[in-house]
Amino acid sequence: MNIGQIAKMAQQMQTQMAQAQQELAETTLEATAGGGAVRVVITGAQEVRNVEIDPSAIDPEEAEMLQDLVLSAVNEAISRSKELERERMGSIAGGMGIPGMPGLPGIG
């Protein structure tokens, strides 16, 4: 592999990564907690887009439990989003056939 081929591959990878990042920003994922009492929608770029709370879950005496459910749903949504990002970005580096780069370590 000569330097020209490596440069071309790097440019292709950069273009594909930019496309993947745009797709991640437009892709939404959903996570719930408490049997659906709390629902969080997040993008593949870890931007929370929506939090829904079932009115039946709102009890002033149980505020701490509701907070825990929201926290749990947000963390699960972030986890799913990071996994999607790892899959998309890793497939780009791995698909380019770059020796020593089966994926991109440190993403996530």
C-alpha positions in Angstrom: 0.0 0.0 0.0 1.5 3.3 -1.0 1.1 6.7 0.6 -1.3 7.8 -2.1 -3.6 4.9 -1.3 -3.4 5.6 2.4 -4.3 9.2 1.9 -7.2 8.3 -0.4 -8.5 5.8 2.2 -8.2 8.4 5.0 -10.2 10.9 2.9 -12.9 8.3 2.3 -13.0 7.4 5.9 -13.3 11.1 6.9 -16.2 11.5 4.5 -17.9 8.3 5.7 -17.4 9.4 9.4 -19.0 12.8 8.7 -22.0 11.0 7.0 -22.3 8.6 10.0 -22.2 11.5 12.5 -25.0 13.2 10.5 -27.0 10.0 10.5 -26.5 9.6 14.2 -27.7 13.1 14.9 -30.9 12.3 12.9 -31.5 8.8 14.3 -33.6 8.6 17.5 -33.7 5.8 20.1 -36.1 5.2 22.9 -35.7 3.9 26.4 -38.3 3.4 29.1 -38.3 2.7 32.9 -40.9 1.7 35.4 -42.8 -0.4 32.9 -43.2 2.6 30.6 -44.0 5.1 33.2 -41.0 7.2 32.0 -40.0 7.3 28.3 -36.9 9.1 27.0 -36.1 9.8 23.3 -32.5 10.5 22.4 -30.5 10.9 19.2 -27.5 8.8 18.2 -25.5 11.9 19.1 -26.6 11.7 22.8 -29.0 14.7 22.6 -32.1 14.1 24.7 -35.1 15.1 22.5 -38.1 14.2 24.7 -38.9 13.0 28.2 -42.5 11.7 28.8 -43.9 10.8 32.2 -47.1 9.0 32.6 -49.4 11.1 34.8 -50.2 8.0 36.9 -46.5 8.0 37.9 -46.7 11.5 39.4 -47.3 11.2 43.1 -45.9 13.9 45.4 -45.3 11.3 48.0 -43.1 9.3 45.6 -41.0 12.1 44.0 -37.7 10.3 44.7 -39.0 7.1 42.9 -40.0 9.2 39.9 -36.6 10.9 39.8 -34.9 7.4 39.9 -37.1 6.3 37.0 -36.2 9.4 34.9 -32.5 8.9 35.7 -32.7 5.2 34.8 -34.4 5.9 31.5 -32.0 8.7 30.5 -29.0 6.5 31.3 -30.4 3.6 29.3 -31.1 5.9 26.4 -27.5 7.2 26.5 -26.1 3.7 26.7 -28.1 2.6 23.6 -27.0 5.7 21.8 -23.3 5.1 22.5 -23.7 1.5 21.4 -25.2 2.6 18.1 -22.3 5.1 17.7 -19.7 2.4 18.3 -21.4 0.1 15.8 -21.6 2.8 13.1 -18.1 4.3 13.6 -16.4 0.9 14.1 -17.9 -0.4 10.9 -16.3 2.5 9.0 -12.8 1.9 10.2 -13.1 -1.9 10.0 -14.6 -1.7 6.5 -11.7 0.4 5.2 -9.3 -2.5 5.9 -6.8 -0.3 7.7 -4.3 -2.6 9.5 -4.5 -2.3 13.3 -7.8 -0.4 13.2 -10.6 -2.9 13.5 -12.7 -0.1 15.1 -12.2 3.2 16.7 -11.1 2.8 20.3 -12.3 5.4 22.7 -15.6 6.3 21.0 -18.3 6.3 23.6 
